[in-house]
Amino acid sequence: MYTSFFGLTEKPFAITPDPRYLFLSERHAEALAHLLYGIDDAGGFVQLTGEVGTGKTTMVRSLLGQLPAHADVALILNPRVTPEEFLQAIADELHLDVAGAPSGSIKAIVDRLNEYLLDAHARGRRVVVIVDEAQQLSADVLEQVRLLTNLETETKKLLQVILVGQPELREVLARNDLRQLAQRITGRYHLDPLSRTETAAYVRHRLKVAGATTDVFSPGAMQELHRFARGVPRLVNVIADRALLGAYTTEQHRVTAALVRRAAAEVHGRSTAPVWLPWTLGAVALAGAAVLVAALVAMRTPHPGARAPAARVADVAVAAPAASVAAAPPTPPPPTVTEFIAAHGNTTGTDAAFARLFSIWKAPFDPHGARPCEQATAQGLECLAEKGTFAQLKLFNRPAILSLVTADGTEHQVVVSALDETTADLEAGDAHLKADLLDLQRWWYGPFLVLWRPPVPMARLLKPGMRGAEVHWLRQGLATVRGEPATGGSDLYDKDLQQRVEDFQRAHRLAVDGIAGEQTQVLLDALVGAPGAPTLHASGG
């Protein structure tokens, strides 16, 4: 959705483990180097751990892409199995035929694996078993894997096992009944979250791979992204992707700290605050406490020459307003878009939205009559259904029906009747809400519909070679927008008019084709200022 807006060739923050996007922090690079070295080492076990989302699976994918040609790998992705199923999975990965083994016979499968390992060693090949999510392995399976590594020559073991898992894997291997396996671990590596500097480098790296040529995230946005993602690459991806969508929806070509905070709130399911806010609140609280103490001291310290009763009267006089302020109830926060929809869900259907939009145009609407847009045409109005941004809504400058999709997948229609840089006035039936744009864009993915009134009966498309009153209107409107005198002009859609249309489309980021379609006509009508047409005025206080 937002890729072309930012000049990208693809989405840069997908959570799938694409090796092209691999970013190696210092610890990641060290771990990968040791894993590659360990494949040709003496064998045994290597342990790789990391918190959820720190890049373990991506590391495994990168390792598989860099394996030496003489390595055979069995990758086990589902470790919650019995010992027999685990051995069967290894055999399947190595393309070993164990179909003749009796059901439940672990020995038959182990014998076949041992034969394969000896044959592979004789051919100069290394066999590696990689187990992802290894913290889920049962003690019985781990013991069986340990027994597999018993096969060895005088100089090296014939099987290398790499256990990849969450930090709980370290607790599993620290158990007393698994101490024999733990003693065979030759390398332990833990993937830490990215540092602040690494997070910024990680974001820039992924954007560059996706085709970015400029810094899309502001320095403040980078700081907030690291704070809310805590340096965990997967969380960085999710929050950054949501922030890019938010910037696209509000037509901001650079992601700000506020957009990242809003994205993080959606991802974490709770509100967020700027990093400086707790410190500011703390400073304000301390300052307030200091002022209060000073006031109390001043009230309790008699002024030279003052009489004690007068001081007590002053105490009462000062305390009374403070008590009054403290008793004032707090102002409740305005409802969110989801709360507004939940409260007025019976008026967020298509018919209710069209009824409200028609009423703004002072036109009747019959929910049981013809289709809404057919009713509009019968009254000299036209529908324009598009998918765009808040900036495009402002350009069209007409009240619109927005299609919102809530978290449960339900679609709702509301009317936006006013719009400014930060808020939008939403209407559902007789209910109104001044919605925050960043809250609104969580549920609005671009679909909208506006009504407009063509000044003359018009064809759907005005093309070069056409002639008539609608062409004359087009020429006059373009002249007005350009600040030129309103002359009679020709009613022929000639080369000059085609060039003017292209210039107009280019200036307002429409598709440049020299044909005045509905978008071009509606936008021109809005800019000329059709008398009597309702506008999408600035959101009032």
C-alpha positions as CSV (number, residue, x, y, z in Angstrom):
1,M,0.0,0.0,0.0
2,Y,2.7,2.5,1.0
3,T,5.7,1.3,-1.0
4,S,5.3,3.6,-4.0
5,F,4.6,6.6,-1.7
6,F,8.0,6.2,-0.1
7,G,9.7,5.2,-3.3
8,L,10.2,1.6,-2.2
9,T,10.2,-1.6,-4.3
10,E,8.8,-3.8,-1.6
11,K,7.7,-3.7,2.1
12,P,11.0,-3.4,4.1
13,F,9.7,-4.7,7.4
14,A,8.0,-8.1,6.7
15,I,8.5,-10.5,9.6
16,T,9.4,-13.5,7.3
17,P,13.0,-14.5,7.6
18,D,14.3,-13.3,4.2
19,P,18.1,-13.7,4.1
20,R,18.4,-10.6,1.9
21,Y,17.4,-8.5,4.9
22,L,19.8,-10.2,7.3
23,F,21.5,-7.5,9.5
24,L,24.3,-8.8,11.6
25,S,25.0,-7.0,14.8
26,E,28.4,-7.6,16.4
27,R,26.9,-10.5,18.5
28,H,25.0,-11.9,15.5
29,A,28.1,-11.9,13.3
30,E,30.1,-13.6,16.0
31,A,27.5,-16.3,16.6
32,L,27.1,-17.0,12.8
33,A,30.9,-17.3,12.4
34,H,31.2,-19.8,15.2
35,L,28.3,-21.8,13.9
36,L,29.9,-22.1,10.5
37,Y,33.2,-22.9,12.1
38,G,31.6,-25.5,14.3
39,I,30.3,-27.5,11.4
40,D,33.8,-28.5,10.5
41,D,34.9,-28.7,14.1
42,A,35.1,-31.7,16.4
43,G,31.4,-32.3,16.6
44,G,29.1,-32.5,19.6
45,F,26.6,-29.8,20.5
46,V,26.3,-26.0,19.9
47,Q,23.7,-24.0,21.8
48,L,22.2,-20.8,20.3
49,T,19.7,-18.9,22.4
50,G,17.9,-15.6,22.3
51,E,14.6,-13.9,23.3
52,V,11.6,-14.2,21.0
53,G,12.1,-12.1,17.9
54,T,15.9,-11.5,18.3
55,G,16.6,-13.2,14.9
56,K,17.3,-16.8,15.7
57,T,15.3,-18.2,12.8
58,T,16.8,-15.6,10.4
59,M,20.2,-16.7,11.7
60,V,19.4,-20.3,10.9
61,R,18.2,-19.4,7.4
62,S,21.4,-17.5,6.8
63,L,23.4,-20.5,8.1
64,L,21.7,-22.8,5.7
65,G,22.5,-20.4,2.8
66,Q,26.2,-20.5,3.7
67,L,26.8,-24.1,4.4
68,P,29.9,-25.7,2.9
69,A,29.2,-28.0,-0.1
70,H,30.3,-31.1,1.9
71,A,27.7,-30.7,4.6
72,D,24.4,-32.6,4.9
73,V,21.8,-31.0,7.1
74,A,18.7,-32.2,8.9
75,L,16.5,-29.2,10.0
76,I,14.0,-30.1,12.7
77,L,11.3,-27.4,13.1
78,N,8.8,-29.3,15.3
79,P,10.6,-30.7,18.3
80,R,7.5,-31.6,20.4
81,V,7.7,-35.2,19.4
82,T,8.5,-38.6,20.8
83,P,12.1,-40.0,20.6
84,E,11.0,-42.3,17.7
85,E,9.3,-39.5,15.8
86,F,12.4,-37.3,16.3
87,L,14.7,-39.9,14.9
88,Q,12.3,-40.5,12.0
89,A,12.3,-36.8,11.3
90,I,16.1,-36.8,11.1
91,A,16.0,-39.8,8.8
92,D,13.5,-38.1,6.5
93,E,15.6,-34.9,6.3
94,L,18.6,-37.0,5.3
95,H,16.5,-39.0,2.8
96,L,17.2,-42.3,4.6
97,D,14.9,-45.3,3.9
98,V,13.8,-46.6,7.3
99,A,10.4,-47.9,6.0
100,G,11.4,-51.5,6.9
101,A,12.0,-50.6,10.6
102,P,9.4,-52.2,12.9
103,S,6.9,-49.7,14.4
104,G,8.2,-48.4,17.7
105,S,11.7,-49.8,17.1
106,I,14.1,-47.0,17.9
107,K,17.1,-49.3,17.6
108,A,16.4,-50.0,13.9
109,I,16.3,-46.3,13.1
110,V,19.5,-45.6,15.1
111,D,21.3,-48.4,13.4
112,R,20.4,-47.0,10.0
113,L,21.5,-43.5,11.1
114,N,24.8,-44.9,12.4
115,E,25.4,-46.6,9.0
116,Y,24.7,-43.3,7.2
117,L,27.1,-41.3,9.5
118,L,30.0,-43.8,8.9
119,D,29.4,-43.7,5.2
120,A,29.2,-39.9,5.2
121,H,32.5,-39.7,7.1
122,A,34.2,-42.1,4.6
123,R,33.0,-39.8,1.8
124,G,34.4,-36.7,3.5
125,R,31.0,-35.3,4.4
126,R,29.8,-33.7,7.6
127,V,26.3,-34.3,9.0
128,V,24.6,-31.5,11.0
129,V,21.2,-31.7,12.8
130,I,19.7,-28.2,13.5
131,V,16.8,-28.1,16.0
132,D,14.8,-25.0,16.1
133,E,12.6,-24.2,19.2
134,A,14.8,-26.7,21.1
135,Q,13.5,-25.5,24.5
136,Q,10.5,-27.7,23.7
137,L,12.5,-30.9,23.5
138,S,11.6,-33.5,26.1
139,A,14.3,-35.0,28.3
140,D,13.8,-38.4,26.6
141,V,14.5,-36.8,23.1
142,L,17.5,-34.9,24.3
143,E,19.0,-38.1,25.8
144,Q,18.4,-39.9,22.5
145,V,20.2,-37.1,20.6
146,R,23.1,-37.4,23.1
147,L,23.3,-41.1,22.4
148,L,23.5,-40.4,18.6
149,T,26.6,-38.2,19.2
150,N,28.4,-41.2,20.8
151,L,29.4,-42.4,17.4
152,E,32.9,-41.1,16.8
153,T,36.3,-41.8,15.3
154,E,39.6,-41.4,17.1
155,T,39.7,-37.7,16.3
156,K,36.2,-36.4,15.9
157,K,32.5,-37.1,16.5
158,L,30.5,-37.9,13.4
159,L,27.4,-35.7,14.2
160,Q,27.2,-32.0,14.9
161,V,24.0,-30.9,16.7
162,I,22.9,-27.2,16.8
163,L,20.2,-26.5,19.4
164,V,18.4,-23.2,18.8
165,G,15.9,-21.9,21.3
166,Q,14.6,-19.3,23.7
167,P,16.4,-18.6,27.0
168,E,14.5,-21.4,28.6
169,L,16.7,-23.8,26.7
170,R,19.6,-22.9,29.1
171,E,17.4,-23.9,32.1
172,V,16.5,-27.2,30.4
173,L,20.1,-28.1,29.8
174,A,21.1,-27.1,33.3
175,R,19.0,-29.9,34.7
176,N,20.9,-32.5,36.7
177,D,19.6,-35.4,34.6
178,L,20.9,-33.8,31.5
179,R,24.4,-33.0,32.8
180,Q,26.0,-35.5,30.4
181,L,24.6,-33.6,27.4
182,A,25.5,-30.2,28.9
183,Q,29.1,-31.3,29.2
184,R,29.3,-32.0,25.5
185,I,28.2,-28.4,24.5
186,T,31.3,-26.9,22.9
187,G,29.8,-23.5,22.2
188,R,27.1,-21.3,23.8
189,Y,25.9,-18.1,22.1
190,H,23.1,-15.8,23.2
191,L,21.6,-13.2,20.9
192,D,21.1,-10.0,22.8
193,P,18.6,-7.3,21.6
194,L,20.0,-4.6,19.3
195,S,21.6,-1.5,20.9
196,R,20.2,1.9,20.0
197,T,22.9,2.4,17.4
198,E,22.3,-1.1,16.0
199,T,18.5,-0.5,15.8
200,A,19.0,2.6,13.7
201,A,21.5,0.8,11.5
202,Y,19.1,-2.2,11.2
203,V,16.2,0.1,10.1
204,R,18.4,1.9,7.5
205,H,19.7,-1.4,6.2
206,R,16.2,-2.8,5.6
207,L,15.0,0.4,4.0
208,K,18.0,0.4,1.7
209,V,17.4,-3.2,0.6
210,A,13.8,-2.2,-0.2
211,G,14.9,0.7,-2.4
212,A,14.9,3.7,-0.1
213,T,17.2,6.5,-1.1
214,T,16.5,8.9,1.9
215,D,16.1,8.7,5.6
216,V,12.5,7.8,6.1
217,F,12.6,7.8,9.9
218,S,13.5,11.0,11.8
219,P,16.1,10.7,14.5
220,G,13.4,11.1,17.1
221,A,11.4,8.3,15.4
222,M,14.5,6.1,15.6
223,Q,14.9,6.8,19.3
224,E,11.2,5.9,20.0
225,L,11.4,2.8,17.8
226,H,14.3,1.5,19.8
227,R,12.5,2.4,23.1
228,F,9.3,0.6,22.3
229,A,10.8,-2.4,20.5
230,R,13.5,-2.7,23.2
231,G,15.9,-3.6,20.4
232,V,14.0,-6.8,19.4
233,P,14.2,-7.0,15.6
234,R,10.7,-8.6,15.2
235,L,9.1,-5.8,17.2
236,V,11.1,-3.2,15.3
237,N,9.6,-4.7,12.1
238,V,6.1,-4.7,13.3
239,I,6.1,-1.2,14.8
240,A,8.1,0.3,11.9
241,D,5.7,-1.2,9.3
242,R,2.7,0.2,11.2
243,A,4.4,3.6,11.5
244,L,5.0,3.7,7.7
245,L,1.3,2.9,7.1
246,G,0.4,5.8,9.5
247,A,2.7,8.2,7.7
248,Y,1.2,7.2,4.3
249,T,-2.3,7.6,5.5
250,T,-1.6,11.1,6.7
251,E,0.7,11.9,3.7
252,Q,3.8,12.5,5.7
253,H,6.9,11.5,3.8
254,R,8.9,11.2,7.0
255,V,8.0,9.1,10.0
256,T,8.0,11.1,13.2
257,A,8.3,10.1,16.8
258,A,4.6,10.7,17.3
259,L,3.8,8.2,14.5
260,V,6.0,5.6,16.1
261,R,4.4,6.1,19.5
262,R,1.0,5.7,17.9
263,A,2.1,2.5,16.1
264,A,3.7,1.1,19.3
265,A,0.4,1.7,21.1
266,E,-1.5,-0.3,18.5
267,V,1.1,-3.1,18.6
268,H,1.3,-3.3,22.4
269,G,-2.4,-2.6,22.9
270,R,-1.8,0.2,25.4
271,S,-1.2,4.0,25.3
272,T,2.3,5.3,25.1
273,A,3.9,8.6,26.1
274,P,7.0,10.5,24.9
275,V,10.2,9.4,26.6
276,W,10.6,12.8,28.3
277,L,7.1,12.8,29.8
278,P,7.8,10.9,33.0
279,W,10.8,13.1,33.7
280,T,8.7,16.2,33.0
281,L,5.9,15.0,35.2
282,G,8.4,14.3,37.9
283,A,9.9,17.7,37.6
284,V,6.5,19.3,37.7
285,A,5.5,17.3,40.8
286,L,8.7,18.3,42.6
287,A,8.2,21.9,41.6
288,G,4.6,21.7,42.8
289,A,5.7,20.2,46.1
290,A,8.3,22.9,46.6
291,V,5.8,25.6,46.0
292,L,3.3,24.0,48.4
293,V,6.0,23.7,51.1
294,A,7.0,27.3,50.5
295,A,3.4,28.4,50.8
296,L,2.9,26.5,54.0
297,V,6.0,28.0,55.5
298,A,5.0,31.4,54.5
299,M,1.6,31.0,56.1
300,R,3.0,29.6,59.3
301,T,5.7,32.4,59.6
302,P,4.1,35.6,61.0
303,H,5.0,38.8,59.2
304,P,6.7,41.2,61.5
305,G,4.1,43.3,63.2
306,A,1.2,41.0,62.2
307,R,-1.2,39.7,64.7
308,A,-1.9,36.0,65.2
309,P,-5.6,36.1,64.5
310,A,-5.1,37.9,61.2
311,A,-2.7,35.2,60.1
312,R,-5.3,32.5,60.9
313,V,-7.9,34.4,58.8
314,A,-5.4,34.5,55.9
315,D,-4.9,30.8,56.3
316,V,-8.6,30.2,55.8
317,A,-8.9,32.6,52.9
318,V,-6.0,30.9,51.0
319,A,-7.2,27.4,51.7
320,A,-10.7,27.8,50.6
321,P,-10.0,28.2,46.8
322,A,-7.5,25.3,46.9
323,A,-10.2,23.0,48.4
324,S,-12.6,24.2,45.7
325,V,-10.2,23.3,42.9
326,A,-9.4,20.0,44.4
327,A,-13.1,19.1,44.6
328,A,-13.7,19.8,40.8
329,P,-14.3,16.5,39.0
330,P,-11.6,15.7,36.3
331,T,-12.6,16.2,32.7
332,P,-13.3,12.8,31.1
333,P,-11.2,12.0,28.0
334,P,-13.0,12.1,24.6
335,P,-14.1,8.7,23.4
336,T,-11.9,6.9,20.9
337,V,-13.1,6.0,17.4
338,T,-13.8,2.4,18.5
339,E,-15.8,3.6,21.5
340,F,-17.8,5.9,19.3
341,I,-18.6,3.1,16.9
342,A,-19.5,0.7,19.7
343,A,-21.9,3.3,21.2
344,H,-23.5,4.1,17.9
345,G,-23.2,0.9,15.9
346,N,-26.8,1.0,14.9
347,T,-26.1,4.1,12.8
348,T,-22.9,3.1,11.1
349,G,-24.5,1.1,8.3
350,T,-24.5,2.1,4.6
351,D,-28.1,3.4,4.6
352,A,-27.5,5.5,7.7
353,A,-24.3,7.0,6.3
354,F,-25.9,7.9,2.9
355,A,-28.9,9.4,4.8
356,R,-26.6,11.7,6.7
357,L,-24.5,12.6,3.6
358,F,-27.7,13.3,1.6
359,S,-29.0,15.5,4.4
360,I,-25.8,17.6,4.3
361,W,-26.6,18.2,0.7
362,K,-30.2,19.0,1.6
363,A,-31.4,16.1,-0.6
364,P,-33.9,13.4,0.4
365,F,-32.8,9.8,0.7
366,D,-35.0,6.8,0.7
367,P,-33.3,3.7,2.2
368,H,-36.0,1.5,0.6
369,G,-35.7,3.2,-2.8
370,A,-33.2,2.9,-5.7
371,R,-29.5,2.5,-5.1
372,P,-28.0,5.5,-3.3
373,C,-25.9,6.7,-6.2
374,E,-28.9,6.4,-8.6
375,Q,-30.9,8.5,-6.1
376,A,-28.1,11.0,-6.2
377,T,-28.1,11.2,-10.0
378,A,-31.8,11.8,-10.1
379,Q,-31.2,14.9,-8.0
380,G,-28.4,16.3,-10.1
381,L,-25.6,14.8,-7.9
382,E,-22.9,12.4,-8.7
383,C,-21.0,9.8,-6.6
384,L,-17.3,9.5,-6.6
385,A,-15.9,6.4,-4.8
386,E,-12.1,6.4,-4.4
387,K,-9.3,5.1,-2.2
388,G,-6.9,7.7,-0.9
389,T,-5.6,9.7,2.0
390,F,-6.7,12.5,4.3
391,A,-4.8,15.0,2.1
392,Q,-6.9,13.9,-0.9
393,L,-10.1,14.3,1.1
394,K,-9.0,17.9,1.8
395,L,-8.4,18.6,-1.9
396,F,-11.8,17.3,-2.9
397,N,-13.2,19.4,0.0
398,R,-16.5,17.6,0.2
399,P,-18.1,15.7,3.1
400,A,-17.4,12.0,2.6
401,I,-18.4,8.6,3.7
402,L,-15.4,6.7,5.2
403,S,-15.4,3.0,5.4
404,L,-13.8,1.9,8.7
405,V,-12.8,-1.7,9.6
406,T,-12.6,-2.4,13.3
407,A,-10.4,-5.0,14.9
408,D,-13.0,-7.8,14.6
409,G,-13.2,-7.3,10.9
410,T,-16.5,-5.5,10.9
411,E,-17.0,-2.7,8.4
412,H,-18.6,0.5,9.5
413,Q,-19.6,3.7,7.5
414,V,-19.3,7.1,9.1
415,V,-19.5,10.6,7.6
416,V,-16.6,13.0,7.9
417,S,-17.9,16.6,7.8
418,A,-14.8,18.6,8.9
419,L,-11.1,18.0,8.7
420,D,-7.9,19.8,9.8
421,E,-4.3,18.8,10.4
422,T,-5.0,16.7,13.5
423,T,-8.7,16.0,13.9
424,A,-11.8,15.0,11.9
425,D,-15.4,15.5,12.7
426,L,-17.2,12.2,12.4
427,E,-21.0,11.8,12.2
428,A,-23.1,8.7,12.7
429,G,-26.8,9.5,12.6
430,D,-27.2,12.4,15.0
431,A,-24.0,11.5,17.0
432,H,-20.8,13.5,16.5
433,L,-17.1,12.9,17.4
434,K,-14.0,15.0,17.1
435,A,-11.6,12.2,16.3
436,D,-7.8,12.3,16.4
437,L,-6.5,11.5,12.9
438,L,-3.9,9.1,14.2
439,D,-6.6,7.2,16.0
440,L,-8.9,7.3,13.0
441,Q,-6.2,6.1,10.5
442,R,-5.9,2.9,12.6
443,W,-9.3,1.8,11.2
444,W,-9.4,3.6,7.9
445,Y,-7.5,2.1,5.0
446,G,-8.4,4.7,2.4
447,P,-11.9,3.9,0.9
448,F,-14.2,7.0,0.7
449,L,-17.2,8.3,-1.2
450,V,-18.1,11.9,-1.9
451,L,-21.1,13.5,-3.6
452,W,-20.7,16.5,-5.9
453,R,-22.9,18.5,-8.2
454,P,-21.7,18.9,-11.8
455,P,-22.4,22.5,-12.9
456,V,-23.6,21.3,-16.3
457,P,-24.8,17.9,-17.5
458,M,-21.5,16.1,-18.0
459,A,-20.1,13.0,-19.7
460,R,-18.2,10.7,-17.4
461,L,-14.9,11.4,-19.2
462,L,-14.0,14.6,-21.1
463,K,-11.5,13.7,-23.8
464,P,-9.6,15.5,-26.6
465,G,-11.8,16.1,-29.6
466,M,-15.0,16.6,-27.6
467,R,-17.0,19.7,-27.9
468,G,-19.8,21.2,-25.7
469,A,-20.8,23.1,-22.6
470,E,-19.0,20.7,-20.3
471,V,-15.7,21.4,-22.2
472,H,-16.3,25.1,-21.9
473,W,-16.8,24.6,-18.1
474,L,-13.5,22.7,-18.0
475,R,-11.6,25.4,-19.8
476,Q,-13.1,28.2,-17.7
477,G,-12.4,26.3,-14.4
478,L,-8.8,25.7,-15.3
479,A,-8.3,29.4,-16.2
480,T,-9.8,30.4,-12.8
481,V,-7.5,28.0,-10.9
482,R,-4.5,29.5,-12.8
483,G,-5.6,33.0,-11.9
484,E,-6.3,33.9,-15.5
485,P,-9.2,36.2,-16.7
486,A,-12.4,34.4,-17.4
487,T,-12.8,34.8,-21.1
488,G,-15.2,33.1,-23.4
489,G,-12.8,30.5,-24.8
490,S,-13.5,27.6,-27.1
491,D,-15.8,24.7,-26.3
492,L,-13.4,22.4,-28.2
493,Y,-11.2,20.0,-26.3
494,D,-8.0,20.9,-28.2
495,K,-4.3,20.3,-27.7
496,D,-4.0,23.4,-25.6
497,L,-6.8,22.3,-23.2
498,Q,-5.2,18.8,-23.0
499,Q,-1.9,20.3,-22.0
500,R,-3.7,22.4,-19.3
501,V,-5.4,19.3,-18.0
502,E,-2.1,17.5,-17.8
503,D,-0.5,20.4,-15.9
504,F,-3.5,20.4,-13.5
505,Q,-3.3,16.7,-12.9
506,R,0.5,16.8,-12.4
507,A,0.2,19.7,-9.9
508,H,-2.4,17.8,-7.8
509,R,-0.8,14.3,-8.0
510,L,-3.5,12.8,-10.1
511,A,-2.9,10.3,-12.9
512,V,-1.5,12.4,-15.8
513,D,-3.3,11.3,-18.9
514,G,-4.8,14.6,-20.3
515,I,-8.3,13.2,-19.9
516,A,-10.6,15.0,-17.4
517,G,-12.1,12.0,-15.6
518,E,-14.2,12.1,-12.4
519,Q,-11.3,12.8,-10.1
520,T,-10.1,15.8,-12.2
521,Q,-13.7,17.2,-12.5
522,V,-14.5,16.9,-8.8
523,L,-11.1,18.4,-7.8
524,L,-11.6,21.3,-10.2
525,D,-15.1,21.9,-9.0
526,A,-13.8,22.0,-5.4
527,L,-11.0,24.4,-6.2
528,V,-13.3,26.7,-8.2
529,G,-15.7,26.8,-5.3
530,A,-19.1,25.8,-6.6
531,P,-21.7,28.0,-4.9
532,G,-24.1,26.2,-2.5
533,A,-22.0,23.1,-2.3
534,P,-21.1,21.9,1.3
535,T,-17.4,21.8,2.0
536,L,-15.2,19.8,4.2
537,H,-14.5,22.8,6.4
538,A,-11.8,22.9,9.1
539,S,-12.6,20.9,12.2
540,G,-14.1,23.3,14.7
541,G,-13.4,23.5,18.4
